[in-house]
Amino acid sequence: MGHREDLLEGAKRCLLEKGFARTTARDVVKESGTNLASIGYHYGSKDALLAQAYVSLVEGMGDAFEGGGAGPAGEPGSLERFRSVWANIIGTMREPGSLWRLSMEILVMGDQLPEVRDHLSRAQREAGRGLIPLLMGGREEDVSDEAADTVGQFYVTLMTGLIAQWSFDPKTAPEADQLAEGLHRIIAAAAKG
């Protein structure tokens, strides 16, 4: 690995151990075995490096969302698929040292870190684009911008709410069965109208 990759891996470890606000450039350098100048050279700033490290950590959750590579249960677009995928996602929120607690820290700090916020805002659209095939089938590269901006953002909003609830009080946070039943009732009510 080169300095760029070493920095990214070191930044990931620092984020999971210390969080965003408490991670310093010196922490990343120590963890990665690189030097301070390489942060600016490869990423522009410590905050840009940490934002990229965070996105990389989230992208690495893909297999967990699919049930460890086995794939989610149910037909694409079905309530069973919806329940299965959200059960897998919620399973990642139960893990000690969950990445999702870090997500809440970053959300709260957004207005203090405009460069990070802008980077992560762009990543949110792509997160929605990635959730669509997982829940509805198809390929990520075939998801239109319009679908990413509607259905994808619906899923990202649901994910953000789950992260908030599971971070705040896991004992009262919803399970996948509750989410699926809620969606089922919304669909039934919409069909009547």
JOBEL-V265621 format. One record per pair of residues at least 4 apart in sequence whose C-alpha atoms are under 7 Angstrom apart, sorted by the first residue. I is the first residue (numbers start at 1). J is the second residue. D is the distance in whole Angstrom. If there is no record, write none. Layout:
i=I j=J d=D
i=I j=J d=D
This chain:
i=1 j=5 d=6
i=1 j=6 d=6
i=2 j=6 d=6
i=3 j=7 d=6
i=3 j=34 d=6
i=3 j=38 d=7
i=4 j=8 d=6
i=4 j=42 d=6
i=5 j=9 d=6
i=6 j=10 d=6
i=6 j=32 d=5
i=7 j=11 d=6
i=7 j=28 d=7
i=7 j=32 d=5
i=8 j=12 d=6
i=8 j=49 d=7
i=8 j=53 d=6
i=9 j=13 d=6
i=9 j=32 d=7
i=10 j=14 d=6
i=10 j=28 d=6
i=10 j=31 d=5
i=10 j=32 d=4
i=11 j=15 d=6
i=11 j=28 d=5
i=11 j=50 d=6
i=11 j=53 d=6
i=12 j=16 d=6
i=12 j=53 d=5
i=12 j=54 d=7
i=12 j=57 d=7
i=13 j=17 d=6
i=14 j=18 d=6
i=14 j=19 d=7
i=14 j=23 d=6
i=14 j=28 d=7
i=15 j=19 d=4
i=15 j=20 d=6
i=15 j=23 d=7
i=16 j=99 d=7
i=18 j=22 d=6
i=18 j=23 d=6
i=19 j=23 d=6
i=19 j=102 d=6
i=20 j=106 d=7
i=23 j=27 d=6
i=24 j=28 d=7
i=25 j=29 d=6
i=25 j=36 d=7
i=25 j=46 d=6
i=26 j=30 d=6
i=27 j=31 d=6
i=28 j=32 d=6
i=29 j=33 d=6
i=29 j=34 d=5
i=29 j=35 d=5
i=29 j=36 d=6
i=34 j=38 d=7
i=37 j=41 d=6
i=38 j=42 d=6
i=39 j=43 d=6
i=39 j=44 d=7
i=39 j=45 d=6
i=39 j=46 d=6
i=40 j=44 d=4
i=40 j=45 d=5
i=43 j=48 d=6
i=43 j=49 d=5
i=44 j=48 d=7
i=45 j=49 d=6
i=46 j=50 d=6
i=47 j=51 d=6
i=47 j=116 d=6
i=48 j=52 d=6
i=48 j=115 d=7
i=48 j=116 d=6
i=49 j=53 d=6
i=50 j=54 d=6
i=51 j=55 d=6
i=51 j=116 d=6
i=51 j=120 d=7
i=52 j=56 d=6
i=53 j=57 d=6
i=54 j=58 d=6
i=55 j=59 d=6
i=56 j=60 d=6
i=57 j=61 d=7
i=61 j=65 d=6
i=62 j=66 d=6
i=63 j=67 d=6
i=63 j=68 d=5
i=63 j=69 d=5
i=64 j=68 d=5
i=64 j=88 d=6
i=65 j=85 d=6
i=65 j=88 d=5
i=65 j=89 d=5
i=66 j=70 d=7
i=66 j=71 d=5
i=66 j=72 d=5
i=66 j=85 d=6
i=66 j=88 d=7
i=67 j=71 d=6
i=67 j=72 d=6
i=67 j=88 d=6
i=72 j=81 d=6
i=72 j=84 d=6
i=72 j=85 d=6
i=73 j=80 d=7
i=73 j=81 d=5
i=73 j=84 d=6
i=74 j=78 d=6
i=74 j=80 d=5
i=74 j=81 d=4
i=75 j=81 d=6
i=76 j=81 d=6
i=76 j=135 d=6
i=76 j=136 d=4
i=76 j=137 d=5
i=77 j=81 d=6
i=77 j=135 d=6
i=77 j=136 d=4
i=77 j=137 d=7
i=78 j=82 d=6
i=79 j=83 d=6
i=79 j=180 d=6
i=80 j=84 d=6
i=81 j=85 d=6
i=81 j=135 d=6
i=82 j=86 d=6
i=82 j=135 d=6
i=82 j=180 d=7
i=83 j=87 d=6
i=83 j=176 d=5
i=83 j=177 d=6
i=83 j=180 d=5
i=84 j=88 d=6
i=85 j=89 d=6
i=85 j=135 d=7
i=86 j=90 d=6
i=86 j=176 d=5
i=87 j=91 d=6
i=87 j=175 d=7
i=87 j=176 d=5
i=88 j=92 d=7
i=89 j=93 d=7
i=90 j=94 d=7
i=92 j=98 d=7
i=93 j=98 d=6
i=93 j=100 d=6
i=93 j=166 d=7
i=99 j=103 d=7
i=100 j=104 d=7
i=100 j=163 d=6
i=101 j=105 d=7
i=101 j=167 d=6
i=102 j=106 d=6
i=103 j=107 d=6
i=104 j=108 d=6
i=104 j=164 d=7
i=105 j=109 d=6
i=106 j=110 d=6
i=109 j=113 d=7
i=110 j=114 d=6
i=110 j=117 d=5
i=113 j=117 d=6
i=114 j=118 d=6
i=115 j=119 d=6
i=116 j=120 d=6
i=117 j=121 d=6
i=118 j=122 d=6
i=119 j=123 d=6
i=120 j=124 d=6
i=121 j=125 d=7
i=122 j=126 d=7
i=123 j=127 d=6
i=124 j=128 d=6
i=125 j=129 d=6
i=125 j=148 d=6
i=125 j=149 d=7
i=125 j=153 d=7
i=126 j=130 d=6
i=127 j=131 d=6
i=128 j=132 d=6
i=128 j=148 d=6
i=128 j=152 d=4
i=128 j=153 d=5
i=128 j=155 d=6
i=128 j=156 d=6
i=129 j=140 d=6
i=129 j=143 d=6
i=129 j=148 d=5
i=129 j=152 d=5
i=130 j=134 d=7
i=130 j=140 d=6
i=131 j=135 d=6
i=131 j=152 d=7
i=131 j=155 d=7
i=132 j=136 d=6
i=132 j=152 d=6
i=133 j=137 d=4
i=133 j=138 d=5
i=133 j=139 d=6
i=133 j=140 d=6
i=139 j=143 d=7
i=143 j=147 d=6
i=143 j=148 d=7
i=144 j=148 d=6
i=145 j=149 d=6
i=146 j=150 d=6
i=147 j=151 d=5
i=147 j=152 d=6
i=148 j=152 d=4
i=148 j=153 d=6
i=149 j=153 d=6
i=150 j=154 d=6
i=151 j=155 d=6
i=152 j=156 d=6
i=153 j=157 d=6
i=154 j=158 d=6
i=155 j=159 d=6
i=156 j=160 d=6
i=157 j=161 d=6
i=158 j=162 d=6
i=159 j=163 d=6
i=160 j=164 d=6
i=161 j=165 d=6
i=162 j=166 d=6
i=163 j=167 d=6
i=164 j=168 d=6
i=165 j=169 d=6
i=165 j=170 d=7
i=165 j=173 d=5
i=166 j=170 d=4
i=166 j=173 d=5
i=169 j=173 d=6
i=174 j=178 d=6
i=174 j=179 d=7
i=175 j=179 d=7
i=176 j=180 d=6
i=177 j=181 d=6
i=178 j=182 d=6
i=179 j=183 d=6
i=180 j=184 d=6
i=181 j=185 d=6
i=182 j=186 d=6
i=183 j=187 d=6
i=184 j=188 d=6
i=185 j=189 d=6
i=186 j=190 d=6
i=187 j=191 d=6
i=188 j=192 d=6
i=189 j=193 d=7
